[in-house]
């Protein structure tokens, strides 16, 4: 890790890990194994530009996080690939108790036609209410926007409510950039949530969100976590 100055931060790293897949349910064919365990090595570069201003639960300003990775694999079903994405965050104070927060994620990877594509559609990563790893792709465009409002603040404790819209689209494995405009790949969810915040401990936040799909036959559900969603 290297901090150039107060706003600019660089990281270089290497990660040795094992991915373990097991078939659970859903459509498949003879080319997709029912189980797979593969060792991988990941090389990564991260650049952060951080110009956020924190005042307890309120945050304002701009932040950009670039993440670039090269992943090697010992298995032909999981070939080597390159992946990169950038998160752009913009937050603004609205009134005394309001906070508007936005995150735009743009990402692409090597466009391998594989069921193990690196970008996932998942509750805990990008779309609240959609389910756990319901789909994968080799490209991702996601926009998260939410309004946070302090309902109760007493001493060290804050109760914060929020209303959000999460939307995104993915490129199918081996597909084209035009996949981003395919209605089957576009997910739009909206919902409400609460935050239980300890003011004196940084990022000591317990969150609960409930998201509902805005298109026909969409899923819905709760998402729990520590820290703000983004």
Secondary structure as the mmCIF struct_conf table of DSSP 4:
data_model
#
loop_
_struct_conf.conf_type_id
_struct_conf.id
_struct_conf.beg_label_comp_id
_struct_conf.beg_label_asym_id
_struct_conf.beg_label_seq_id
_struct_conf.end_label_comp_id
_struct_conf.end_label_asym_id
_struct_conf.end_label_seq_id
STRN STRN1 UNK A 2 UNK A 3
BEND BEND1 UNK A 5 UNK A 7
STRN STRN2 UNK A 8 UNK A 22
BEND BEND2 UNK A 25 UNK A 26
TURN_TY1_P TURN_TY1_P1 UNK A 30 UNK A 31
BEND BEND3 UNK A 32 UNK A 32
BEND BEND4 UNK A 34 UNK A 34
STRN STRN3 UNK A 35 UNK A 55
TURN_TY1_P TURN_TY1_P2 UNK A 56 UNK A 57
STRN STRN4 UNK A 58 UNK A 73
BEND BEND5 UNK A 74 UNK A 75
HELX_RH_3T_P HELX_RH_3T_P1 UNK A 76 UNK A 78
STRN STRN5 UNK A 81 UNK A 94
TURN_TY1_P TURN_TY1_P3 UNK A 95 UNK A 97
STRN STRN6 UNK A 98 UNK A 109
TURN_TY1_P TURN_TY1_P4 UNK A 115 UNK A 116
BEND BEND6 UNK A 118 UNK A 118
STRN STRN7 UNK A 119 UNK A 121
TURN_TY1_P TURN_TY1_P5 UNK A 123 UNK A 126
TURN_TY1_P TURN_TY1_P6 UNK A 128 UNK A 129
BEND BEND7 UNK A 130 UNK A 130
BEND BEND8 UNK A 132 UNK A 133
STRN STRN8 UNK A 135 UNK A 137
BEND BEND9 UNK A 138 UNK A 138
STRN STRN9 UNK A 139 UNK A 154
TURN_TY1_P TURN_TY1_P7 UNK A 155 UNK A 156
STRN STRN10 UNK A 157 UNK A 171
HELX_LH_PP_P HELX_LH_PP_P1 UNK A 172 UNK A 172
TURN_TY1_P TURN_TY1_P8 UNK A 173 UNK A 174
HELX_RH_3T_P HELX_RH_3T_P2 UNK A 177 UNK A 181
HELX_RH_3T_P HELX_RH_3T_P3 UNK A 183 UNK A 185
STRN STRN11 UNK A 186 UNK A 198
TURN_TY1_P TURN_TY1_P9 UNK A 199 UNK A 200
BEND BEND10 UNK A 201 UNK A 201
TURN_TY1_P TURN_TY1_P10 UNK A 202 UNK A 203
STRN STRN12 UNK A 205 UNK A 213
BEND BEND11 UNK A 214 UNK A 215
TURN_TY1_P TURN_TY1_P11 UNK A 216 UNK A 217
STRN STRN13 UNK A 220 UNK A 226
BEND BEND12 UNK A 227 UNK A 227
#
